[in-house]
C-alpha cells in the first residue's frame, strides 16, 4: 500500500469518529491533501522515504537530488498519475510518432498485446539527421545518435520526453512489492544527464529488474497471447483468414505485374473476378468457402480493398529498395517528366546505387509523383520532398541525372542548381543518350540532311498508313525521335530496301486513286534526286557507326570510363575520315552509282551536280570542276565537321570531379605521372571526405603498372582488387560507378505508364498508379520472390484493424 494513502485513511478514520455528519466536506478536504502530497513529492530537492513509520520530508542539495534522479539504481516507486510523467520542465508535447516510447510511460498495465508487440518491434528511432540540439536547449550536453547503436536494442530515445528510456523496463516494469521507493530514469523519467550516460547505462543493464524485463520481453514475443493459447480454434481461424487474403493478394499481384486491368465495366466483372473463379476451379477450397459462406461485409473484393492492397504492394517494394539504397556508400537521383493520357504531368523518380551483395550497379524506379507546376522550383521541391520522406541522407547523394532542358539543367535557376544547395556533394549529369541524340539532331542544320530525313519520314508514313501499300514493301519502323535505337534501325532498313521502295512508288504513281498517284509521284521524284541518294547513303554509313553506341549508352552498367572510351573511339575514326575526305567521297559516289543503276537512273543523273550560278540562297553553290569535288565540299566535309564538333562540345569533360575520379581506372592512370595522379586525387578527396586515399594512390598505381588489357576492365572489375587493401580507393570507385551517365531507366518507366494508364483507365488515383507501376517495372523481382513478397504484403495488410482476425 502507498504510504501516503495509509496516512490519509488514518486521518479520515479519526475525523469520522469526531464528526459523522460532515462526510462529504471531509472527503473533499482529504482529496486536496492527497493532491498536495503528490505534487510535493515531485518537486526538485524533495524526496519521500518509507524507512520510518511516519512520513518525513527530507530536503537535499538540488545537484545531489538531480544525481539521485538520474541514477537508475537508486530509490524506486511508481507515479501516482499520468500527469506526473512529464518530469522535464522544458519537455514540449507535440504530435510525435505514434510509436514514440514517451507516449506510453506508466501505461504498461493497460497497453494491448498488439501495441506492446508493435512497440517492441517497431519502436520509433530518430533518423541520423535528427537535430538533438533543439531537444537539449535546457541541458549542457545533447544526445548522441551513436549511443542508440552502442546500447541497442534496449536504449531508445523519446522525442516527446526529450530523453532516453529503456524499452524493456518501460513496457515490463518491476513489481512494486519487490522494491522500495521511486522508479528512476530510463523507466518513468527520461534520462537527460548525458555526460554520465555510459556509466548509468552499464549500471542499468546490470540491475536485476532490467534482466527480468529482458526475459519477460523475450517470452512475450515468443509466446502467443493468452486468449489465443487457450482457444486453439482462434489460431485455426487466423490461419484460414490469412490463406484467404493471401489468395486474393496473389491474384492482384498477377494482374499488376502483367499490366492487366483488374476491374470491368460493372461490379463483379473483370480479369480479377475471373482469376478468383479460375483459382477456385483449380482447387482453392479456402477461397471458395470464404466467398460462399463468409461475411458479406468482409469479402475483401471491393474497390477500396483492391486499391489498398495495390498501394501496399508498391510500398513493400519501395521499402525494400530504399533499405538497400540506405546501406549503399552513395546514391544518385534520376528524374524525368511526362504527361499521361489524363493530361496530368507525372514526374518519374529513380535511384542509382552500387549493390555490394550482388557486386553490380542498380538503377531502380521508385515511383511517379504528380507535378503541381512545371517550373524548376516546383520540380525541385517535389524531388526534395520525396528524398526527405524516405529519410535518405543528403550527404550520400553524389549525382543528379536529368535531361538537358533549361528547366532541369539551368546553371542558376534550374532544378539541379536548386537541389545542389541542399545536396552539396551532388554533381549534375546531362543524360549521355540525350546528348548523343542531340548530336544527331545537330546534323539537321545541313539543308540536304534535313530535307532527306523529312523525305524518309514521308515515304515511310505513306506506306504505313495503308494496309494495301504496306504489303508492297518490307516492314520499316517509323522514324521515331524519342526511340533512339529505332531511328537508326529505320534508316538502315530503308537504305537496304531502297530499290524495292522506289519500284513500289513508281507502280503506285501509275495505279490507284488520284491522291495515291499524286503522292507517289511526288515522293518518287524527290527520292530520285542525286542529293537525296547521296545523303541517305552518307547518313546510313555513320548511323551504323553510332547505333551500337546508342545501345551501349542505354545500359545500366554504363560508367564514366566506358562512356569516355566509346566517344573517343568514334571521334578518332571520324577525324581520320575528315583528314582524308576524298576516300569517303569516292566510296559514297561509288555506292550511289550502284543504287542508281538498280532503280533505273542513268549514271550521269545519279551523281549530277546542280547548276552553278552567280548568286544562290537556297542550296549549296560551291564551285567545282567535277561531281566528286562538289559533293565533297557541299555534303561530306560539312557533315563530318558537324558531327565531330557536336561530339567534342557535348561530351566535353566538364565535370572535373567526375573526370578526376575516372583517373583511378587503370586504363587512365597506367601511364600517368604520379604527381598528376596525386593532384587529381586531391581534387575529389576533400570534396568527398576521402582523406586516406592520398596514402594509397602510389601503391594503387604500382599494382596496375605492368598488367595488360586493363582498358577492357569495367569499374566493377577494378573494385574487386581495391576492396581489402585500398579502402579509400574502394570508396572513391564506388562513388564513380554511382554517378548517373544515363537516365534510360526513367525513360523506360514511361512505357509502363502508357501500358497501365490508358484511355479506359485514365481516372486512377496516384497511390493505385504507383502500386501498379512498381509491380510492372519490378516484375522480375516480384516473380522471383513471390512467396516472400506475398507474405510481406499480408503482414502489412494485417497491421490495421479488420473485420476478420489476422493476428
Secondary structure, 3 states (H helix, E strand, C coil): CCHHHHHHHHHHHHHHHHCCCCHHHHHHHHHHHHHHHHHHCCCCCEEECCCCCCCCEEECCHHHHHHHHHCCCCCECCCCCHHHCCCCCCCCCCCCCCCCHHHHCCCCCCCCHHHHHHHHHHCCCCCCCCCCCHHHCCCCCCCCCHHHHHCCCCEEEECCCCEEEEHHHHHCCCCHHHCCECCCEECCECECCHHHHHHHHHHHHHCHHHHHHHHHHHHHHHCCCHHHHHCHHHHHHHHHHHHHHHHHHHHHHHHHHCCCCCCCCCCCCCHHHHHHHHHHHCCCHHHHHHHHHCCHHHCCCCHHHHHHHHHHHHHHHHHHHHHHHHHCCCEEEEEEEEECCCCCEEEEEEEEEEECCCCEEEEEEEEEEECCCCCHHHHHHHHHHHHHHCCCCHHHEEEEEECCCHHHHCCCCCHHHHHCCCCCCCEEEECHHHHHHHHHHHHHHCHHHHHHHHHHHHHHHHHHCCHHHHCCCCCCCCCCCCCHHHHHHHHHHHHHCHHHHHHHHHHHHHCCCHHHHHHHHHHHHHHCCHHHHHHHHHHHHHHHHHHHHHHHCCCCCCCHHHHHHHHHHHHHHHHHHHHCHHHHHHHHHHHHHHHHHHCCCCHHHHCCCCCCCCCCCCCCCCCCCCHHHHHHHHHHHHHHHHHHHHHHHHCCCCCHHHHHHHCCCHHHHCCCCHHHHHHHHHHHHCCCCCHHHHHCHHHHHHHCCCCCCHHHCCHHHHHHHHCCCCHHHHHHHHHHHHCCCCCHHHHHHHHHHHHHCCHHHCCCCHHHHHHHHHHHHCHHHHHHCHHHHHHHHHHHHCCCCCCCCCC
